[in-house]
């Protein structure tokens, strides 16, 4: 029960973050910062000229975690997006780190 509640809160904060990133990337006149505490805290980072975004997605090599890894990669791809603004560079750097 507690874990399910925590997962729901994490998903809500990630959704709010994704909506702010999308609004900022599309030069929307309204960025929904007030939708969640996380985005309220990060508001200045979105509004500052020249602000940059770095997305780090951690996935698991275990077959039992495939579903979660795929969802993580989908989320990271949605945040980074595929359309570049003029003069904007988007770089995807794959990295692999094994933790023991």
One Martini backbone bead per residue (centre of mass of N, CA, C, O) as a GRO file, in nm:
protein
  100
    1UNK     BB    1   0.061   0.061  -0.023
    2UNK     BB    2   0.301   0.255   0.016
    3UNK     BB    3   0.438   0.197  -0.257
    4UNK     BB    4   0.200   0.287  -0.435
    5UNK     BB    5   0.194   0.579  -0.338
    6UNK     BB    6   0.485   0.649  -0.416
    7UNK     BB    7   0.456   0.588  -0.719
    8UNK     BB    8   0.235   0.796  -0.776
    9UNK     BB    9   0.406   1.045  -0.694
   10UNK     BB   10   0.632   1.006  -0.896
   11UNK     BB   11   0.455   1.015  -1.151
   12UNK     BB   12   0.343   1.300  -1.104
   13UNK     BB   13   0.616   1.450  -1.108
   14UNK     BB   14   0.706   1.354  -1.392
   15UNK     BB   15   0.467   1.468  -1.546
   16UNK     BB   16   0.507   1.764  -1.469
   17UNK     BB   17   0.791   1.785  -1.587
   18UNK     BB   18   0.719   1.710  -1.880
   19UNK     BB   19   0.521   1.947  -1.927
   20UNK     BB   20   0.730   2.172  -1.889
   21UNK     BB   21   0.926   2.087  -2.110
   22UNK     BB   22   0.726   2.100  -2.345
   23UNK     BB   23   0.645   2.397  -2.314
   24UNK     BB   24   0.930   2.513  -2.345
   25UNK     BB   25   0.999   2.380  -2.627
   26UNK     BB   26   0.726   2.529  -2.760
   27UNK     BB   27   0.699   2.825  -2.653
   28UNK     BB   28   0.504   2.863  -2.439
   29UNK     BB   29   0.319   3.094  -2.248
   30UNK     BB   30   0.256   2.830  -2.066
   31UNK     BB   31   0.394   2.702  -1.766
   32UNK     BB   32   0.315   2.430  -1.536
   33UNK     BB   33   0.447   2.481  -1.231
   34UNK     BB   34   0.190   2.444  -1.020
   35UNK     BB   35   0.134   2.121  -1.038
   36UNK     BB   36   0.409   2.091  -0.861
   37UNK     BB   37   0.663   2.098  -0.639
   38UNK     BB   38   0.897   2.033  -0.829
   39UNK     BB   39   0.833   2.266  -1.040
   40UNK     BB   40   0.856   2.497  -0.841
   41UNK     BB   41   1.157   2.456  -0.773
   42UNK     BB   42   1.243   2.458  -1.102
   43UNK     BB   43   1.153   2.726  -1.234
   44UNK     BB   44   1.417   2.890  -1.272
   45UNK     BB   45   1.543   2.685  -1.473
   46UNK     BB   46   1.329   2.746  -1.701
   47UNK     BB   47   1.349   3.078  -1.715
   48UNK     BB   48   1.630   3.084  -1.776
   49UNK     BB   49   1.856   3.190  -1.976
   50UNK     BB   50   2.025   2.916  -2.111
   51UNK     BB   51   1.899   2.675  -2.026
   52UNK     BB   52   1.962   2.335  -1.936
   53UNK     BB   53   1.925   1.982  -2.024
   54UNK     BB   54   1.949   1.680  -1.823
   55UNK     BB   55   1.923   1.329  -1.892
   56UNK     BB   56   1.889   1.053  -1.664
   57UNK     BB   57   1.884   0.699  -1.736
   58UNK     BB   58   1.799   0.409  -1.553
   59UNK     BB   59   1.884   0.073  -1.629
   60UNK     BB   60   1.826  -0.275  -1.668
   61UNK     BB   61   1.966  -0.596  -1.763
   62UNK     BB   62   1.728  -0.739  -1.661
   63UNK     BB   63   1.462  -0.921  -1.774
   64UNK     BB   64   1.260  -0.847  -1.534
   65UNK     BB   65   1.308  -0.515  -1.615
   66UNK     BB   66   1.213  -0.439  -1.904
   67UNK     BB   67   0.956  -0.271  -1.869
   68UNK     BB   68   1.091  -0.043  -1.701
   69UNK     BB   69   1.315   0.030  -1.902
   70UNK     BB   70   1.133   0.113  -2.137
   71UNK     BB   71   0.982   0.339  -1.986
   72UNK     BB   72   1.231   0.508  -1.924
   73UNK     BB   73   1.312   0.557  -2.222
   74UNK     BB   74   1.049   0.693  -2.308
   75UNK     BB   75   1.063   0.928  -2.113
   76UNK     BB   76   1.337   1.044  -2.201
   77UNK     BB   77   1.252   1.089  -2.497
   78UNK     BB   78   1.015   1.284  -2.436
   79UNK     BB   79   1.186   1.504  -2.304
   80UNK     BB   80   1.396   1.551  -2.528
   81UNK     BB   81   1.316   1.475  -2.800
   82UNK     BB   82   1.329   1.547  -3.175
   83UNK     BB   83   1.302   1.856  -3.189
   84UNK     BB   84   1.487   2.121  -3.309
   85UNK     BB   85   1.593   2.415  -3.260
   86UNK     BB   86   1.735   2.678  -3.364
   87UNK     BB   87   2.069   2.623  -3.259
   88UNK     BB   88   2.011   2.343  -3.138
   89UNK     BB   89   2.156   2.090  -2.928
   90UNK     BB   90   2.122   1.731  -2.932
   91UNK     BB   91   2.250   1.489  -2.702
   92UNK     BB   92   2.322   1.141  -2.704
   93UNK     BB   93   2.465   0.954  -2.425
   94UNK     BB   94   2.574   0.656  -2.392
   95UNK     BB   95   2.582   0.463  -2.081
   96UNK     BB   96   2.782   0.232  -1.882
   97UNK     BB   97   2.708   0.100  -1.552
   98UNK     BB   98   2.839  -0.106  -1.300
   99UNK     BB   99   2.691  -0.243  -1.012
  100UNK     BB  100   2.795  -0.424  -0.699
   0.00000   0.00000   0.00000
